[in-house]
Amino acid sequence: MSAQTHASDPIIPRPERTVGALRVALAQVAPYRIAEFEALKDEAFDLAAAQGSVAPVRMFLLAWSRDIEIARQPATAARYRDAVHAAQVLDKADPGWLAAMDDVSRILDEAMRAVRD
């Protein structure tokens, strides 16, 4: 018997919230974002050093955990892309714009809840 996957199945398991684990996961689900990840990682570490606080690093790890949570689930990732696109192209007076923004917010909130401790 072969294992079957469905569009709602995650592509990869949820990674640990470490720089290395997130980079590996990102390379699997959204490799085109690696340069962005590295640049923002450097900014977070520089800011942490300047502030004498680990908060910028923690926020970096949490934000990328959230983004990878979305990207590792094909159906959610497609819904997110569609909602972002609609929010970008629709006029703010269009009722569809608000619906798209609500969907973007909902997806981000669900992903954040999933990755928080």
C-alpha positions as a Python dict, from the first residue, in 0.01 Angstrom:
ca = {
    (1, 'M'): (0, 0, 0),
    (2, 'S'): (141, 340, -90),
    (3, 'A'): (110, 651, 121),
    (4, 'Q'): (-124, 908, -25),
    (5, 'T'): (-97, 1278, 31),
    (6, 'H'): (-373, 1532, 0),
    (7, 'A'): (-363, 1900, -85),
    (8, 'S'): (-442, 1973, 280),
    (9, 'D'): (-148, 1767, 408),
    (10, 'P'): (161, 1963, 512),
    (11, 'I'): (454, 1933, 271),
    (12, 'I'): (698, 1908, 562),
    (13, 'P'): (665, 1872, 939),
    (14, 'R'): (654, 2191, 1143),
    (15, 'P'): (1018, 2289, 1204),
    (16, 'E'): (1166, 2383, 1538),
    (17, 'R'): (1194, 2755, 1598),
    (18, 'T'): (1569, 2781, 1536),
    (19, 'V'): (1754, 2965, 1262),
    (20, 'G'): (1894, 2641, 1119),
    (21, 'A'): (1567, 2449, 1124),
    (22, 'L'): (1374, 2739, 974),
    (23, 'R'): (1632, 2787, 697),
    (24, 'V'): (1612, 2416, 605),
    (25, 'A'): (1231, 2427, 606),
    (26, 'L'): (1223, 2745, 400),
    (27, 'A'): (1455, 2589, 143),
    (28, 'Q'): (1196, 2316, 101),
    (29, 'V'): (875, 2522, 89),
    (30, 'A'): (984, 2863, -44),
    (31, 'P'): (1347, 2862, -158),
    (32, 'Y'): (1300, 3192, -341),
    (33, 'R'): (1274, 3359, 4),
    (34, 'I'): (1614, 3245, 137),
    (35, 'A'): (1787, 3577, 54),
    (36, 'E'): (1508, 3768, 231),
    (37, 'F'): (1539, 3535, 532),
    (38, 'E'): (1915, 3590, 553),
    (39, 'A'): (1889, 3969, 522),
    (40, 'L'): (1621, 3992, 790),
    (41, 'K'): (1814, 3753, 1014),
    (42, 'D'): (2118, 3981, 992),
    (43, 'E'): (1901, 4284, 1072),
    (44, 'A'): (1746, 4107, 1372),
    (45, 'F'): (2082, 4007, 1514),
    (46, 'D'): (2227, 4356, 1458),
    (47, 'L'): (1926, 4514, 1627),
    (48, 'A'): (1949, 4266, 1915),
    (49, 'A'): (2315, 4356, 1968),
    (50, 'A'): (2242, 4730, 1949),
    (51, 'Q'): (1952, 4702, 2195),
    (52, 'G'): (2113, 4448, 2425),
    (53, 'S'): (1796, 4241, 2392),
    (54, 'V'): (1705, 3908, 2236),
    (55, 'A'): (1356, 4038, 2151),
    (56, 'P'): (1438, 4117, 1783),
    (57, 'V'): (1573, 3764, 1733),
    (58, 'R'): (1269, 3610, 1900),
    (59, 'M'): (1038, 3817, 1678),
    (60, 'F'): (1236, 3716, 1367),
    (61, 'L'): (1206, 3347, 1458),
    (62, 'L'): (835, 3378, 1534),
    (63, 'A'): (755, 3566, 1212),
    (64, 'W'): (941, 3313, 997),
    (65, 'S'): (782, 3023, 1186),
    (66, 'R'): (443, 3175, 1100),
    (67, 'D'): (534, 3224, 732),
    (68, 'I'): (667, 2869, 702),
    (69, 'E'): (354, 2738, 876),
    (70, 'I'): (151, 2891, 594),
    (71, 'A'): (386, 2780, 315),
    (72, 'R'): (411, 2419, 432),
    (73, 'Q'): (35, 2371, 381),
    (74, 'P'): (-50, 2395, 9),
    (75, 'A'): (-419, 2476, 51),
    (76, 'T'): (-349, 2746, 309),
    (77, 'A'): (-62, 2888, 102),
    (78, 'A'): (-286, 2912, -205),
    (79, 'R'): (-564, 3077, -4),
    (80, 'Y'): (-314, 3324, 140),
    (81, 'R'): (-167, 3410, -203),
    (82, 'D'): (-517, 3463, -345),
    (83, 'A'): (-621, 3687, -57),
    (84, 'V'): (-302, 3896, -73),
    (85, 'H'): (-341, 3933, -449),
    (86, 'A'): (-705, 4040, -415),
    (87, 'A'): (-613, 4291, -144),
    (88, 'Q'): (-346, 4438, -373),
    (89, 'V'): (-557, 4469, -687),
    (90, 'L'): (-901, 4558, -556),
    (91, 'D'): (-1002, 4912, -475),
    (92, 'K'): (-1047, 4971, -102),
    (93, 'A'): (-1408, 5075, -171),
    (94, 'D'): (-1476, 4728, -315),
    (95, 'P'): (-1639, 4498, -54),
    (96, 'G'): (-1411, 4223, -184),
    (97, 'W'): (-1109, 4418, -60),
    (98, 'L'): (-1227, 4400, 300),
    (99, 'A'): (-1309, 4031, 264),
    (100, 'A'): (-958, 3967, 126),
    (101, 'M'): (-799, 4162, 411),
    (102, 'D'): (-1006, 3968, 662),
    (103, 'D'): (-888, 3642, 505),
    (104, 'V'): (-522, 3755, 514),
    (105, 'S'): (-560, 3847, 880),
    (106, 'R'): (-736, 3522, 965),
    (107, 'I'): (-468, 3310, 795),
    (108, 'L'): (-186, 3499, 969),
    (109, 'D'): (-362, 3467, 1306),
    (110, 'E'): (-424, 3093, 1261),
    (111, 'A'): (-62, 3032, 1164),
    (112, 'M'): (67, 3239, 1457),
    (113, 'R'): (-150, 3046, 1702),
    (114, 'A'): (-19, 2720, 1559),
    (115, 'V'): (348, 2809, 1607),
    (116, 'R'): (334, 2987, 1944),
    (117, 'D'): (439, 2796, 2253),
}
